[in-house]
């Protein structure tokens, strides 16, 4: 079984990590004090526990309250710069070599920032964090994914246009996030059509709070290149745990096309996909050949890191270095970077590190 300490020194890739779900508690406390926003506690460790317990409570109201607090701490340029910088440093400290910070600019305008000012603040914070990490010997590439909130009454193309405006300036793609059930991806078809006409990258939350139909829309109507979560694809597989599972048309398409699934095991246990990581379908999906990648979703709310996620999978499913490397390479090749940049990280950093680790440990 692989330990967190063994995994932390290995290169990893974070594709599904929400910027407002991974703040440092001390940062939340200081920024909320600046903004006059009340918190449940101003003790950093107590606040860390509060965020986890709220997310783990089974209450959607309490779960969403956590994001109300973190978003309240991200309302000025300086605050966004600091949060983005710390995002990079925390990822680098966990051995992450490539990270996409996923966030919704429209939620950070309460103190007068424009959408472009918000994106530029995160851009500058990411750049600062990368420079500091490199100076500390922890090189990392960090980009941003802008998201539109899917539950708005009248969807517009504004955030998609923002993604295009900054596509060569740290923004690598577009997503829709928020309540999935009742707010299907097709509501944003105008945005997705605009992005597809302009050869932009798209990932869509689907197959978590809603079933395979949501994934079908994301892929076939909206052109998703990756699926955020996607684990309810198992509902299109008969006899999942039997000797000869039978894949439905959608499940077969997702597997055959190797559409990357951004799976977040701990977060999924909090939202009811499975009671425990050991009961999570990720292990079986990987066995069946789906393109599984592993992520944290919200590091603060789930009380986790990417090293911890892989350690849990090692304990639950016996994953060794080979499985962790496979998921990491899959994530790197699914990243919204140019092909040559992805392959340079795979061949020049990721594979050599795992090869060296295998010499010192039998997976």
N, C-alpha and C positions, 0 to 999 in steps of 0.2 A: 504493500500500500504506500502510495506517495504522500509525503507530508507537506504541509504548507511551506515549511522552510525549504524543502527541496524544490518545490515548484516556484517559489518566489524568485529564484536566481535564473530561471529559464525564461526565454522571450515569449511573450504572449500578445494577443491582439484583441482590443476592445472595440467592437463595432456597435454595441447596444448599451450605452451608458448615458443616462440623462444627467445633464449638467445640474439641474435643480434637485436631483436626487442623490448627490454625492458630496454635499458641502461638509466642511469641517464644522463641528458643533461650535467651536470658539468663534469662527467666522460668522455663523448665524447669530450668535449672541451679540457680537459687536455691531454688526450691520443693522440688526433689528433695533438695538438701542439708538443708533443714529437716526433711524426712520420712525421712531416712536411706536414700534409694533411690539405688543406684549407676547411673551413666550410662556410656556408651561413652567419653565425653570431657567435660571441663568447659570446653573452649574453645568459645565461641559459634559461630564460623564453622565450626569442624570439626564441631560437633554439627549445625549446619544441613545440612552436606554429608552427614553420616551418615544423617540422616532421609531425605533425598532418595534416596541410594544404596540404603538399605534398602527403600524403597518401589519403587524402580526395578529391583530385583535379579531380579525374577521368582520370588522365594521368598516364599511366603505366610507362613512362619514369621518371616522377617526383617521383612516388611511389618507383621505384627501386633505385633512387638516394639516398633515405634515408638509404637504407641498405648499399650502397657503403660507406657512412659516418660512420655508426656504425661498419661495418667490418674493416674499416681503423683504428678504435680505439681499435681493438682487435688483435694485431699482435705480442705481446711479451708475455713471461710467466707471468710477473708481471701484465700486462694488463688483461690477461684472468683470472688470480686469482682474481683480484679486481672485474671484471665484474661478475664473478660467485658468489663471496661473497655478492655483493650488490643485485644480483638476489634473493638470499635466504633471506636477511634481508628485502627487499621490499615485498616479498611474505608473510613473517611472519607478517609484520606490517599490512597486509591486512587480517589477520586471516587464511591464507593458512597453512594447517598442513601437506600436502604432495604435492611436486612439481617435475615435470620432466622438466629439462632444455633441450630444443631441439635445436641442432645446427649442423653445417656442418664443421668439422675440416679442410677439404680441403680448406676452404676460409680464413684460418688464418695462412698461412705459408710464407707470403711475407718477413718476416725478419729472416727466417732461422729456425723456429721451425719445428720439424718433427711431423708427425701425432700423435705419441705416446706422445711426449712432450706436445702437445696441449691438448690432452685428460687428461693427468696427471695434467696440470695446472688447468683445469676446476674442476677436481676431488678435488684438494687441496683447491680451492676457495669455493666449495660447503661445504666441511668439516669445513672450517674456519667460514663460514656463519652460519652453523648449531650450532657450538659451541657458537658463539656470540649471536645468537637468544635464545638459551637455557639459557644462562647466564642472558638474559634480561627477562626471563619468557615467551618466545614465542617459545616453542618447535616446530620443523618442521623437516620432513624427506625430503631431496632433492637428486635427482638422475639426471643422464643425459641420453638423447637419442641421439645417433649419427645419422646424416643423410648424405646421398649421394645426390649430385645435379643431378637431373634427366635429365637436358638438355645437359649433356656432350656428345661429339661426339661419344665416344666409352665407354660404361659402363664397369666397372670392378667390381671385388668382394672385392677390397681393403678396403672399409669402412665397409663392412659386416664382413670381417676378423678382423678389428679393434674392432667392437662391440663384437665379440666373445673373443678376447684377453682380454678385460677389463670387461667382463660380471659379474665377481665377485668382481669388483673394481670400483663401482659407475655407470657403464653403464648398463642400464636395457633393452635397446631395440634399434631397427633400424627403420629408416624411409627414404623415398626419398622426397625431397622438391624442390621447384623452379617451373618453368613453367610447368603446368599440361597439357594444351591443346597442342596436338601434341607430347607429350612425355609420352606415356602410361606406366603404371607400368610394363608391360611385358618386356620392354627393360632391366629390372634388374632381370629377372627370375633366372639367375645364382646366384645372391646374395641371393634371397629369398629361392631358393632351398638349398643353403649352410646353411642358418640360420635355415630352417625347419628341415634339417637333424640333426642339433645340438640343437634342442629344444629351440630355441631362440625366443624372443618376437618381433613382427612386427606390426607396425602401418604405414599406407600409406595415404598420401594426395590424396584424390579423391573426385569427386562429388562437386567440387567448380567451377573451370574454365572449367571443362569438365563434361559430363553428366553421366548417369547411366552406360554406357559402361565402363567408367574408373573404376567405383566402382566394376563392375562385374569382371574385370581383377584383381583388387586388392584383392578381396575376393577369387575368384574361381581359378585363375591362380597363385596367389602369396601368398596366405595364410594369408592375413591381419587379425589380431585379433581385431583391432580397425580401424576406418576410420577417417582420419583427415578431418573435415568439413562434407562431405557426404550429404549436404542438398538438392542437386539436385536429390536425390532419389524421390522427389515429382514428377519428370517427369515420373515416373513409377506408378503413382497413378491417376486414373481417378476420376473426380468429387471430388477433394481433400476437398473442403469446403462444399460439399453437405451432406445430411443426411446419405448416404450410400456410402462412398468412395470405389472404387474398386482397390485393390492392384494388380499390375503386379507380375510376378513370382519373380523378383529380390527383389522388395519392400517387398513382403511377406516373402521371405527368410531372409532378413535383420531384419525384425521385429520378425519373429518367432524364429530366432537364437539369438535374442537380441544382435546383434553385436553393440558395443558402437559407437555412432557418437560423435565426438569431435566438437561440434558446437560453433562457435565464432561469436555471433550476430553483434556486432559493426563492426568488420573487414569485415563481409559479406556485410554490407551496403556500405562499401567503395569499394568493388570489384564488386558490382552490383547484388548480389543475391536478394536484396530487397532495396527499396528506403528508408525505415525506419525500425526500429526494430519492430514496430507494424505490418508491412506487412511481416515480416520474417516468413518462414514456421515452425520455431522451435515450436511455440505454438501448431500448428495443429499436428505436428509429435509427440509431447509429448501426446496429447489427444488420438492419434491413437495407443499408446502403444510402440512406438519406444524407444530404449534405448538411451535417449538423455542425454548427459553431456555438461556442459557449461564451456567455456574457453575464454581467452583474445586474443590469437594468438600473437599479438605484442602490448604490453602495451604502449610503447612510440608512435608508429605510430598511434595507435587508440585512444590515450589519455584516457586510461581506466584502470580499475582494475577489479578483479573478483567481488568485492562487487558492483561496478557500473554496471557490466553486469547483475547481478541478480536484482538490483534495476530497471533497464530498463525493464526487463522481468516482474517484479511485476507490473510496471506501464502499460505495453502494454497488458499483458494477465491476470492480476489479480493474479499472482503467490504469494502465501503466504508461511509460514514456511514449510508446508507439501511438496509443490512442490520443494522448494529449498533443503530441506533435501533429497527428493527422487533423485534429480539430483546429489547431493553431494555423497550420498551413492553409486549411480550407478558409479560415477567417481572413488570412492575409490576402488570399487570391480573390476573395469577395469584397475586399476593401474598395472604396471609391477613389482609387489612385490610378495613375497610368500603369499600363501593363509592365513596362520596364522597371518602374519604381517598385511595384509589388514583387516582381521576381528577384530584384536585387536584394530585398529584405528576406525573401524565402531562401535563396541560394547563398547569400553572403552572411546571413546572421542566424536565421531560425534553424535551418537544417544542421549547420555546423555545431550549434549549441546543443541540440538534442543528440547528435552523434557523439559529441564529447561526453555528455551525461551518460549515455549507454555504456561507454567504456568504463565508467566508474560505478555503474549500478545496473543490474539486470532488471528490466521492467517486469 
